[in-house]
Amino acid sequence: MNIVEEIEREEAARVLEGKTIPTFDPGDTLKVHVRIKEGERERIQV
């Protein structure tokens, strides 16, 4: 494993620590919320 893959794996583990990921299957409809920052303003887009 190279250093980039190792750093990515560690960062993913740190970000997901203590969070549960719901199960979903192909064909399910999901809503993805994205936080967008425009200058001083911040909004959430679905």
C-alpha distance matrix in Angstrom:
0.0 3.8 6.7 8.3 6.4 6.7 10.2 11.0 10.4 12.5 15.0 15.6 16.2 18.6 20.4 21.0 22.1 25.6 25.9 26.7 25.8 28.7 28.3 29.3 29.7 30.1 33.5 33.7 34.9 32.9 34.0 31.3 32.5 31.2 32.4 33.7 34.9 37.5 38.8 40.3 40.4 37.8 38.1 36.3 36.3 36.0
3.8 0.0 3.8 5.6 5.6 6.4 8.9 10.2 10.9 12.6 14.5 15.7 16.9 18.7 20.4 21.6 22.8 26.5 26.8 28.0 27.0 30.1 30.0 30.8 31.3 31.6 34.8 34.8 35.7 33.5 34.2 31.3 32.2 30.5 31.3 32.3 33.1 35.6 36.6 38.3 38.7 36.3 36.9 35.4 35.5 35.5
6.7 3.8 0.0 3.8 5.5 5.0 6.2 8.6 9.9 10.6 12.2 14.2 15.4 16.5 18.3 20.1 21.0 24.8 25.4 27.0 26.4 29.7 30.1 31.1 32.1 32.5 35.6 35.2 35.8 33.3 33.6 30.4 30.9 29.0 29.4 30.3 30.9 33.4 34.1 35.6 36.2 34.0 34.9 33.7 34.1 34.5
8.3 5.6 3.8 0.0 3.8 5.4 5.2 6.2 8.6 10.0 10.5 12.2 14.3 15.3 16.4 18.3 19.9 23.6 23.7 25.2 24.3 27.5 27.9 28.6 29.6 29.8 32.6 32.3 32.6 30.1 30.3 27.1 27.6 25.6 26.1 26.9 27.6 30.0 31.0 32.7 33.1 30.9 31.6 30.3 30.6 31.0
6.4 5.6 5.5 3.8 0.0 3.8 5.5 5.1 6.1 8.6 9.9 10.5 12.3 14.2 15.4 16.5 18.2 21.8 21.7 22.9 21.7 24.8 25.0 25.8 26.6 27.0 30.1 29.8 30.5 28.2 28.8 25.8 26.7 25.2 26.1 27.4 28.5 31.2 32.5 34.0 34.1 31.5 31.8 30.1 30.2 30.2
6.7 6.4 5.0 5.4 3.8 0.0 3.8 5.5 5.1 6.2 8.6 10.0 10.7 12.4 14.4 15.6 16.5 20.2 20.8 22.2 21.7 25.1 25.6 26.9 28.1 28.9 32.0 31.4 32.1 29.7 30.1 27.2 27.8 26.4 27.0 28.5 29.5 32.3 33.4 34.6 34.8 32.2 32.7 31.1 31.6 31.6
10.2 8.9 6.2 5.2 5.5 3.8 0.0 3.8 5.5 5.2 6.1 8.5 9.9 10.5 12.2 14.2 15.3 19.1 19.6 21.6 21.2 24.7 25.7 27.0 28.5 29.3 32.2 31.3 31.5 28.7 28.8 25.6 25.7 24.0 24.2 25.6 26.2 29.1 29.9 31.0 31.4 28.9 29.7 28.4 29.1 29.6
11.0 10.2 8.6 6.2 5.1 5.5 3.8 0.0 3.8 5.5 5.1 6.1 8.6 9.8 10.5 12.2 14.1 17.7 17.6 19.2 18.3 21.7 22.5 23.5 24.9 25.7 28.4 27.6 27.8 25.1 25.2 22.1 22.5 21.0 21.6 23.1 24.2 27.2 28.5 29.7 29.6 26.9 27.3 25.7 26.1 26.3
10.4 10.9 9.9 8.6 6.1 5.1 5.5 3.8 0.0 3.8 5.5 5.2 6.2 8.7 10.1 10.7 12.1 15.8 15.9 17.2 16.6 20.0 20.7 22.1 23.6 24.8 27.8 26.9 27.5 25.0 25.5 22.7 23.4 22.4 23.3 25.3 26.6 29.8 31.2 32.1 31.8 28.9 29.0 27.1 27.6 27.3
12.5 12.6 10.6 10.0 8.6 6.2 5.2 5.5 3.8 0.0 3.8 5.5 5.1 6.2 8.7 10.1 10.5 14.3 15.2 17.2 17.4 21.1 22.3 24.1 26.1 27.5 30.4 29.1 29.5 26.7 26.8 23.9 24.1 23.0 23.3 25.4 26.3 29.6 30.7 31.2 31.2 28.4 28.9 27.2 28.2 28.3
15.0 14.5 12.2 10.5 9.9 8.6 6.1 5.1 5.5 3.8 0.0 3.8 5.4 5.0 6.2 8.6 9.8 13.6 13.9 16.3 16.3 20.0 21.6 23.2 25.3 26.6 29.1 27.6 27.6 24.5 24.2 21.1 20.9 19.5 19.7 21.6 22.5 25.8 26.9 27.4 27.4 24.6 25.2 23.7 24.7 25.1
15.6 15.7 14.2 12.2 10.5 10.0 8.5 6.1 5.2 5.5 3.8 0.0 3.8 5.4 5.2 6.1 8.4 11.9 11.5 13.2 12.8 16.4 17.8 19.4 21.5 22.9 25.5 24.0 24.2 21.2 21.3 18.4 18.8 17.9 18.7 21.0 22.5 25.9 27.5 28.1 27.5 24.4 24.4 22.4 23.1 22.9
16.2 16.9 15.4 14.3 12.3 10.7 9.9 8.6 6.2 5.1 5.4 3.8 0.0 3.8 5.6 5.3 5.9 9.6 10.2 12.1 12.6 16.3 17.8 20.1 22.4 24.3 27.0 25.3 25.8 22.9 23.2 20.6 20.9 20.5 21.1 23.8 25.2 28.7 30.2 30.4 29.8 26.6 26.6 24.5 25.6 25.2
18.6 18.7 16.5 15.3 14.2 12.4 10.5 9.8 8.7 6.2 5.0 5.4 3.8 0.0 3.8 5.6 5.3 8.9 10.1 13.0 14.1 17.9 20.0 22.3 24.9 26.9 29.3 27.3 27.3 24.1 23.7 21.0 20.5 19.8 19.8 22.4 23.3 26.9 28.0 27.9 27.6 24.6 25.0 23.3 24.9 25.0
20.4 20.4 18.3 16.4 15.4 14.4 12.2 10.5 10.1 8.7 6.2 5.2 5.6 3.8 0.0 3.8 5.6 8.6 8.4 11.3 11.9 15.6 18.0 19.9 22.7 24.5 26.6 24.4 24.1 20.7 20.1 17.3 16.7 16.0 16.1 18.9 20.1 23.8 25.2 25.1 24.5 21.3 21.4 19.6 21.1 21.2
21.0 21.6 20.1 18.3 16.5 15.6 14.2 12.2 10.7 10.1 8.6 6.1 5.3 5.6 3.8 0.0 3.8 6.2 5.4 7.8 8.6 12.3 14.7 17.0 19.9 22.1 24.3 22.1 22.2 19.0 18.9 16.6 16.6 16.8 17.5 20.6 22.4 26.1 27.8 27.6 26.6 23.2 22.7 20.4 21.6 21.1
22.1 22.8 21.0 19.9 18.2 16.5 15.3 14.1 12.1 10.5 9.8 8.4 5.9 5.3 5.6 3.8 0.0 3.8 5.6 8.6 10.6 14.3 16.8 19.6 22.6 25.2 27.4 25.0 25.2 22.1 22.0 19.9 19.7 19.9 20.2 23.4 24.8 28.5 29.9 29.4 28.6 25.3 25.1 23.0 24.5 24.2
25.6 26.5 24.8 23.6 21.8 20.2 19.1 17.7 15.8 14.3 13.6 11.9 9.6 8.9 8.6 6.2 3.8 0.0 3.8 6.8 10.0 13.1 16.0 19.1 22.4 25.3 27.3 24.5 24.7 21.7 21.5 19.9 19.6 20.4 20.7 24.2 25.7 29.6 31.0 30.1 29.0 25.6 25.1 22.9 24.6 24.0
25.9 26.8 25.4 23.7 21.7 20.8 19.6 17.6 15.9 15.2 13.9 11.5 10.2 10.1 8.4 5.4 5.6 3.8 0.0 3.8 6.6 9.7 12.8 15.7 19.2 22.0 23.7 20.9 20.9 17.9 17.8 16.3 16.2 17.4 18.2 21.8 23.8 27.5 29.4 28.7 27.2 23.6 22.7 20.1 21.5 20.5
26.7 28.0 27.0 25.2 22.9 22.2 21.6 19.2 17.2 17.2 16.3 13.2 12.1 13.0 11.3 7.8 8.6 6.8 3.8 0.0 3.8 6.3 9.4 12.5 16.0 19.1 20.9 18.0 18.5 15.9 16.4 15.7 16.3 18.1 19.6 23.2 25.6 29.3 31.6 31.0 29.1 25.4 24.0 21.0 21.8 20.3
25.8 27.0 26.4 24.3 21.7 21.7 21.2 18.3 16.6 17.4 16.3 12.8 12.6 14.1 11.9 8.6 10.6 10.0 6.6 3.8 0.0 3.8 6.5 9.2 12.6 15.5 17.4 14.7 15.3 12.8 13.8 13.1 14.5 16.5 18.5 22.0 24.8 28.4 30.9 30.7 28.7 24.9 23.2 19.9 20.2 18.2
28.7 30.1 29.7 27.5 24.8 25.1 24.7 21.7 20.0 21.1 20.0 16.4 16.3 17.9 15.6 12.3 14.3 13.1 9.7 6.3 3.8 0.0 3.8 6.5 10.2 13.4 14.8 11.9 12.8 10.8 12.5 12.8 14.8 17.4 19.9 23.3 26.4 29.8 32.6 32.4 30.0 26.2 24.0 20.5 20.3 17.8
28.3 30.0 30.1 27.9 25.0 25.6 25.7 22.5 20.7 22.3 21.6 17.8 17.8 20.0 18.0 14.7 16.8 16.0 12.8 9.4 6.5 3.8 0.0 3.8 7.0 10.5 12.4 10.1 12.1 11.1 13.7 14.4 17.0 19.6 22.4 25.7 28.9 32.2 35.1 35.2 32.8 29.0 26.7 23.0 22.4 19.5
29.3 30.8 31.1 28.6 25.8 26.9 27.0 23.5 22.1 24.1 23.2 19.4 20.1 22.3 19.9 17.0 19.6 19.1 15.7 12.5 9.2 6.5 3.8 0.0 3.8 7.0 8.7 6.4 8.8 8.6 11.9 13.0 16.2 18.8 22.1 25.0 28.5 31.5 34.7 35.0 32.4 28.8 26.1 22.4 21.1 18.0
29.7 31.3 32.1 29.6 26.6 28.1 28.5 24.9 23.6 26.1 25.3 21.5 22.4 24.9 22.7 19.9 22.6 22.4 19.2 16.0 12.6 10.2 7.0 3.8 0.0 3.8 6.2 5.8 9.2 10.2 13.9 15.2 18.7 21.1 24.6 27.2 30.8 33.6 36.9 37.5 34.9 31.3 28.6 24.9 23.2 19.9
30.1 31.6 32.5 29.8 27.0 28.9 29.3 25.7 24.8 27.5 26.6 22.9 24.3 26.9 24.5 22.1 25.2 25.3 22.0 19.1 15.5 13.4 10.5 7.0 3.8 0.0 3.8 5.6 8.8 10.5 14.2 15.4 19.2 21.3 25.0 27.2 30.8 33.3 36.7 37.7 35.0 31.7 28.9 25.3 23.1 19.8
33.5 34.8 35.6 32.6 30.1 32.0 32.2 28.4 27.8 30.4 29.1 25.5 27.0 29.3 26.6 24.3 27.4 27.3 23.7 20.9 17.4 14.8 12.4 8.7 6.2 3.8 0.0 3.8 6.5 9.4 13.0 15.0 18.7 21.1 24.9 26.9 30.6 32.9 36.4 37.4 34.5 31.2 28.1 24.5 22.0 18.5
33.7 34.8 35.2 32.3 29.8 31.4 31.3 27.6 26.9 29.1 27.6 24.0 25.3 27.3 24.4 22.1 25.0 24.5 20.9 18.0 14.7 11.9 10.1 6.4 5.8 5.6 3.8 0.0 3.8 6.4 10.1 12.5 16.0 18.8 22.5 24.8 28.6 31.0 34.5 35.1 32.1 28.7 25.6 21.9 19.7 16.1
34.9 35.7 35.8 32.6 30.5 32.1 31.5 27.8 27.5 29.5 27.6 24.2 25.8 27.3 24.1 22.2 25.2 24.7 20.9 18.5 15.3 12.8 12.1 8.8 9.2 8.8 6.5 3.8 0.0 3.8 7.0 9.8 13.2 16.2 19.8 21.9 25.7 28.0 31.5 32.1 29.0 25.7 22.4 18.7 16.4 12.7
32.9 33.5 33.3 30.1 28.2 29.7 28.7 25.1 25.0 26.7 24.5 21.2 22.9 24.1 20.7 19.0 22.1 21.7 17.9 15.9 12.8 10.8 11.1 8.6 10.2 10.5 9.4 6.4 3.8 0.0 3.8 6.3 9.7 12.7 16.3 18.7 22.4 24.9 28.4 28.8 25.8 22.4 19.2 15.5 13.5 10.0
34.0 34.2 33.6 30.3 28.8 30.1 28.8 25.2 25.5 26.8 24.2 21.3 23.2 23.7 20.1 18.9 22.0 21.5 17.8 16.4 13.8 12.5 13.7 11.9 13.9 14.2 13.0 10.1 7.0 3.8 0.0 3.8 6.4 9.7 13.1 15.5 19.2 21.6 25.1 25.4 22.2 18.8 15.6 11.9 9.9 6.4
31.3 31.3 30.4 27.1 25.8 27.2 25.6 22.1 22.7 23.9 21.1 18.4 20.6 21.0 17.3 16.6 19.9 19.9 16.3 15.7 13.1 12.8 14.4 13.0 15.2 15.4 15.0 12.5 9.8 6.3 3.8 0.0 3.8 6.4 10.0 12.5 16.2 18.8 22.2 22.7 19.8 16.4 13.5 9.9 8.2 5.6
32.5 32.2 30.9 27.6 26.7 27.8 25.7 22.5 23.4 24.1 20.9 18.8 20.9 20.5 16.7 16.6 19.7 19.6 16.2 16.3 14.5 14.8 17.0 16.2 18.7 19.2 18.7 16.0 13.2 9.7 6.4 3.8 0.0 3.8 6.7 9.5 13.1 15.9 19.1 19.2 16.3 12.8 10.0 6.3 5.6 4.5
31.2 30.5 29.0 25.6 25.2 26.4 24.0 21.0 22.4 23.0 19.5 17.9 20.5 19.8 16.0 16.8 19.9 20.4 17.4 18.1 16.5 17.4 19.6 18.8 21.1 21.3 21.1 18.8 16.2 12.7 9.7 6.4 3.8 0.0 3.8 6.2 9.8 12.7 15.9 16.5 13.9 10.5 8.3 5.5 5.2 6.4
32.4 31.3 29.4 26.1 26.1 27.0 24.2 21.6 23.3 23.3 19.7 18.7 21.1 19.8 16.1 17.5 20.2 20.7 18.2 19.6 18.5 19.9 22.4 22.1 24.6 25.0 24.9 22.5 19.8 16.3 13.1 10.0 6.7 3.8 0.0 3.8 6.7 10.0 12.8 12.9 10.6 7.0 5.8 4.5 6.4 9.0
33.7 32.3 30.3 26.9 27.4 28.5 25.6 23.1 25.3 25.4 21.6 21.0 23.8 22.4 18.9 20.6 23.4 24.2 21.8 23.2 22.0 23.3 25.7 25.0 27.2 27.2 26.9 24.8 21.9 18.7 15.5 12.5 9.5 6.2 3.8 0.0 3.8 6.5 9.7 10.6 8.4 5.7 5.3 6.0 7.0 10.4
34.9 33.1 30.9 27.6 28.5 29.5 26.2 24.2 26.6 26.3 22.5 22.5 25.2 23.3 20.1 22.4 24.8 25.7 23.8 25.6 24.8 26.4 28.9 28.5 30.8 30.8 30.6 28.6 25.7 22.4 19.2 16.2 13.1 9.8 6.7 3.8 0.0 3.8 6.2 7.1 5.8 4.3 6.5 8.7 10.4 14.0
37.5 35.6 33.4 30.0 31.2 32.3 29.1 27.2 29.8 29.6 25.8 25.9 28.7 26.9 23.8 26.1 28.5 29.6 27.5 29.3 28.4 29.8 32.2 31.5 33.6 33.3 32.9 31.0 28.0 24.9 21.6 18.8 15.9 12.7 10.0 6.5 3.8 0.0 3.8 6.0 5.2 6.1 8.2 11.1 12.2 15.9
38.8 36.6 34.1 31.0 32.5 33.4 29.9 28.5 31.2 30.7 26.9 27.5 30.2 28.0 25.2 27.8 29.9 31.0 29.4 31.6 30.9 32.6 35.1 34.7 36.9 36.7 36.4 34.5 31.5 28.4 25.1 22.2 19.1 15.9 12.8 9.7 6.2 3.8 0.0 3.8 5.6 7.9 10.9 14.1 15.7 19.5
40.3 38.3 35.6 32.7 34.0 34.6 31.0 29.7 32.1 31.2 27.4 28.1 30.4 27.9 25.1 27.6 29.4 30.1 28.7 31.0 30.7 32.4 35.2 35.0 37.5 37.7 37.4 35.1 32.1 28.8 25.4 22.7 19.2 16.5 12.9 10.6 7.1 6.0 3.8 0.0 3.8 6.7 10.2 13.7 16.1 19.8
40.4 38.7 36.2 33.1 34.1 34.8 31.4 29.6 31.8 31.2 27.4 27.5 29.8 27.6 24.5 26.6 28.6 29.0 27.2 29.1 28.7 30.0 32.8 32.4 34.9 35.0 34.5 32.1 29.0 25.8 22.2 19.8 16.3 13.9 10.6 8.4 5.8 5.2 5.6 3.8 0.0 3.8 6.8 10.4 12.7 16.5
37.8 36.3 34.0 30.9 31.5 32.2 28.9 26.9 28.9 28.4 24.6 24.4 26.6 24.6 21.3 23.2 25.3 25.6 23.6 25.4 24.9 26.2 29.0 28.8 31.3 31.7 31.2 28.7 25.7 22.4 18.8 16.4 12.8 10.5 7.0 5.7 4.3 6.1 7.9 6.7 3.8 0.0 3.8 7.1 9.9 13.5
38.1 36.9 34.9 31.6 31.8 32.7 29.7 27.3 29.0 28.9 25.2 24.4 26.6 25.0 21.4 22.7 25.1 25.1 22.7 24.0 23.2 24.0 26.7 26.1 28.6 28.9 28.1 25.6 22.4 19.2 15.6 13.5 10.0 8.3 5.8 5.3 6.5 8.2 10.9 10.2 6.8 3.8 0.0 3.8 6.5 10.0
36.3 35.4 33.7 30.3 30.1 31.1 28.4 25.7 27.1 27.2 23.7 22.4 24.5 23.3 19.6 20.4 23.0 22.9 20.1 21.0 19.9 20.5 23.0 22.4 24.9 25.3 24.5 21.9 18.7 15.5 11.9 9.9 6.3 5.5 4.5 6.0 8.7 11.1 14.1 13.7 10.4 7.1 3.8 0.0 3.8 6.7
36.3 35.5 34.1 30.6 30.2 31.6 29.1 26.1 27.6 28.2 24.7 23.1 25.6 24.9 21.1 21.6 24.5 24.6 21.5 21.8 20.2 20.3 22.4 21.1 23.2 23.1 22.0 19.7 16.4 13.5 9.9 8.2 5.6 5.2 6.4 7.0 10.4 12.2 15.7 16.1 12.7 9.9 6.5 3.8 0.0 3.8
36.0 35.5 34.5 31.0 30.2 31.6 29.6 26.3 27.3 28.3 25.1 22.9 25.2 25.0 21.2 21.1 24.2 24.0 20.5 20.3 18.2 17.8 19.5 18.0 19.9 19.8 18.5 16.1 12.7 10.0 6.4 5.6 4.5 6.4 9.0 10.4 14.0 15.9 19.5 19.8 16.5 13.5 10.0 6.7 3.8 0.0
